[in-house]
Each structure stands twice: as structure tokens, then as C-alpha cells.
Amino acid sequence: MEETWIGILGTGGTILSTLSLMPQVLRTWRTRSADDISLAWLLFALLGMAVWVLYGSLINAPALVAVNVLCSVQCALILYVKLRTARAAIDDKEPVRIVSAGGKIVERV
């Protein structure tokens, strides 16, 4: 009976962990913006999830591997949108206009 409860607990944790990122993924995908999400957090979260996948593989814990793979995919989607929108913002910027002391306008991109 104890093993059943442990399985239920693991399944519940898997479901909750996987669903925890879903609202952010949906919001990021709809708005096409991840400006308010820290790049450092995304990178550390992905690294942590990769370590959990490795650990789960070594101890033969498929639920642990599955939840972290699913969460990694969600984080990777957010990271993709973040990097893509950051690149688009760089490409769309107006050139900076600098006026020299002599009144000559110099453009810097």
C-alpha cells in the first residue's frame, strides 16, 4: 500500500511541475514577448533540469526524467521567444544620431 501512495505522490508532483510553466509558456507565445523573464533564470533552470534528467536516468526514475524533459521543452520555448524577440528588437532599432561639436550629424548603427 505504501508503494501505491509513493507512486501517486510522484505522479502528482510530475503533473504539477509540468503544469507550473504552462501559463508562462502560453502568455509568452501569445504576446510573442519574454522581456519580463530573466535570461539568467532561464539558463539556470534549463541547466538544473538537465542535471535532473541525468540523475533520473542514473537512478532509473522515468517519472523524474519525463517531468524534467517536459519542463525543459517549455523553458526552451520561452528561451526561443526571448532570443528571437531580442534579435528582432536589435534589427528594428533606429540608427543613433550623434551631432558632433561642429554640427555635423554622424549616424551610428
C-alpha positions as CSV (number, residue, x, y, z in Angstrom):
1,M,0.0,0.0,0.0
2,E,2.9,2.4,0.8
3,E,4.3,1.9,-2.7
4,T,1.0,3.0,-4.2
5,W,1.0,6.3,-2.3
6,I,4.6,6.9,-3.3
7,G,3.6,6.4,-6.9
8,I,0.6,8.8,-6.5
9,L,2.8,11.4,-4.9
10,G,5.3,11.1,-7.7
11,T,2.6,11.3,-10.4
12,G,1.1,14.4,-8.7
13,G,4.4,16.1,-8.5
14,T,5.1,15.3,-12.1
15,I,1.8,16.8,-13.2
16,L,2.1,19.9,-11.1
17,S,5.7,20.6,-12.1
18,T,4.8,20.2,-15.8
19,L,1.8,22.4,-15.5
20,S,3.6,25.1,-13.5
21,L,5.3,26.6,-16.5
22,M,2.3,26.3,-18.9
23,P,0.8,29.7,-18.0
24,Q,4.1,31.4,-18.7
25,V,4.6,29.5,-22.0
26,L,1.1,30.3,-23.2
27,R,1.5,34.0,-22.2
28,T,4.9,34.2,-23.9
29,W,3.6,32.5,-27.0
30,R,0.5,34.7,-27.3
31,T,2.4,38.0,-26.7
32,R,5.5,36.9,-28.5
33,S,7.5,38.6,-25.8
34,A,9.6,37.3,-22.9
35,D,11.1,40.6,-22.0
36,D,10.0,40.3,-18.3
37,I,11.7,36.9,-17.9
38,S,15.3,36.8,-16.8
39,L,17.6,35.2,-19.2
40,A,19.8,34.0,-16.3
41,W,16.8,32.3,-14.7
42,L,16.0,30.5,-18.0
43,L,19.6,29.3,-18.4
44,F,20.0,28.1,-14.8
45,A,16.5,26.4,-14.9
46,L,17.5,24.6,-18.1
47,L,20.8,23.6,-16.6
48,G,19.1,22.3,-13.4
49,M,16.6,20.4,-15.5
50,A,19.4,18.8,-17.5
51,V,21.0,17.7,-14.2
52,W,17.7,16.2,-13.0
53,V,17.3,14.3,-16.3
54,L,20.8,12.9,-15.9
55,Y,20.2,12.0,-12.3
56,G,16.8,10.4,-13.1
57,S,18.5,8.4,-15.8
58,L,21.2,7.2,-13.5
59,I,18.8,6.0,-10.7
60,N,16.3,4.6,-13.3
61,A,13.5,7.0,-12.4
62,P,11.4,7.5,-15.5
63,A,8.9,9.9,-13.9
64,L,11.8,12.2,-12.9
65,V,13.2,12.1,-16.4
66,A,9.8,12.7,-18.0
67,V,8.9,15.7,-15.9
68,N,12.2,17.4,-16.4
69,V,12.2,16.7,-20.2
70,L,8.7,18.3,-20.4
71,C,9.7,21.3,-18.3
72,S,12.9,21.7,-20.4
73,V,10.9,21.8,-23.6
74,Q,8.7,24.5,-22.0
75,C,11.7,26.5,-20.9
76,A,13.3,26.1,-24.3
77,L,10.2,27.6,-25.9
78,I,10.3,30.6,-23.7
79,L,14.0,31.0,-24.3
80,Y,13.4,30.7,-28.1
81,V,10.8,33.5,-28.0
82,K,13.1,35.6,-25.7
83,L,16.1,35.3,-28.0
84,R,14.0,35.8,-31.2
85,T,12.3,39.0,-29.9
86,A,15.6,40.3,-28.6
87,R,17.2,39.8,-32.0
88,A,14.2,41.5,-33.7
89,A,14.5,44.5,-31.4
90,I,18.2,44.9,-32.3
91,D,17.3,44.6,-36.1
92,D,14.4,47.1,-35.8
93,K,16.2,49.9,-33.9
94,E,16.6,53.3,-35.5
95,P,20.2,54.4,-36.0
96,V,21.5,56.6,-33.2
97,R,22.1,60.1,-34.5
98,I,25.1,61.9,-32.9
99,V,25.7,65.5,-33.5
100,S,29.4,66.5,-33.4
101,A,30.7,69.7,-31.9
102,G,30.9,71.1,-35.5
103,G,27.2,70.5,-36.1
104,K,27.8,67.6,-38.4
105,I,25.4,64.6,-37.9
106,V,27.1,61.3,-37.6
107,E,24.9,58.1,-37.7
108,R,25.9,55.1,-35.7
109,V,24.0,51.9,-36.2
